[in-house]
Amino acid sequence: MAVTALALSTTATAAAAAPSPAWPRGVDVSSWQHQNGASIDWNAVKAAGNSFAVVKATEGTTYVNPHYAADRAGAQAAGLVIGSYHYARPALPISTAVDQARHFLATIGNVNAPGMLAPVLDLETTGGLNPTDLTAWTQAFLHEVESQTGRTPILYTFRSFWTDKIANTPSFAKYPLWFAIYNSNADPGWLPGGWQKWLIWQYDSSGAVSGIPGKADVNAFCCSAADLASSADGTRDEIAARYAAEPLLHISLGAPARAEGPAGGGGRWQPYANGLMFWSVETGARALFGPIAQKYLAYGGSNGSLRRPLEDISWTTAPDGLQAVFEGGWIYWHPALGAFVVHGEILNKYLALGGSASWLGMPTSDEYDVPGGRESAFQNGKLRWTAATNQVTEIHNTPVAAPAP
């Protein structure tokens, strides 16, 4: 894993770092540790003080490490926490990311078990993609993994790659970071991409590890044996955990209607008798119930234009009203009016005016076509978007004249 990082990183040195002895140690291996048919003595690796091992599983859409299954089984039998990584080969179209993720998941099998770290994406080459496309490619890969497994994938990279090749994007700061930097310090130093902490530090690419022929990548885990055990708990289900921890959700959502499954756009969802819960790395676990949940599903759920929910349902400033925020718009509900979607430039204008606290009041319609644009109706007026100008116009309701005496 470290070969490319060592070649490209301007900060890499041959000197081994000295991380805290309290941090659990581990190794990552690939076919490079099996030169001339050599095998790894995983019991010796364990006896040398290592607590975890991450094994290369796949690369691109076809390659499978021929030693993957044996190394994973050997490390697990020796009592090590195990993990698996995929070496990314970014390419256009972006859908190749999903193809690679599926190849990876088909190879590693079930990861929802004790003693298993989340799947890892090893990102250290661009495949010629520019930062925007590379960001989209990486998101597509990670979303597919989290949708299929319910786990938060780990992202491996190094500083110069992140700052130079993917424009130091902060888009992945919610994903655990496996950071490669080989220095003589007691910590990795500053982190790129908006990350505030690291999960694993690959601090040496040429370590001597008992049981592994030749050189090996050595790592530290942040920051205790308890943290390692928690990260390796593949049985944790974020949706089920929240539902179990909050009894009020049992009232608002009702009982589970069927099993949890993958959701569009990256994430998982669980239907209940009166609503749903949605989880993704970027949004966390969100609860929707009643007419707002019904409206969301009618719009296609996370596969539709609203995409993923960003917040739980909350009260509006209008008495008895409720609202929910999504990536692609908002849903408002009032018992006297019903549930309606507001989105796009009309939503931006509505929120700028004060939303449900504005002179417009609550929505009374979904957006609909009008000549030259789109329009949404509210209690006290309308907002009309004109395609030719991309402007939104406020329209006050015309008062009804009193009948002549």
Salt bridges, closest charged atoms under 4 A:
GLU59 OE1 - LYS56 NZ 2.49
GLU59 OE2 - ARG89 NH2 2.80
ASP71 OD2 - HIS34 NE2 2.64
GLU144 OE2 - ARG102 NE 3.02
GLU238 OE2 - ARG236 NE 2.97
GLU246 OE2 - ARG242 NE 2.81
GLU260 OE2 - ARG268 NE 3.05
GLU282 OE1 - HIS143 NE2 2.88
GLU282 OE1 - ARG308 NH2 2.69
ASP312 OD2 - ARG242 NH2 2.62
GLU327 OE1 - ARG307 NE 3.84
GLU327 OE2 - ARG308 NH2 2.96
ASP366 OD2 - LYS295 NZ 2.66
GLU367 OE1 - HIS343 NE2 3.66
GLU367 OE2 - ARG374 NE 2.81
ASP369 OD1 - ARG374 NH1 2.54
GLU375 OE2 - LYS382 NZ 3.90
GLU375 OE1 - ARG384 NE 2.55
GLU394 OE2 - LYS349 NZ 3.71
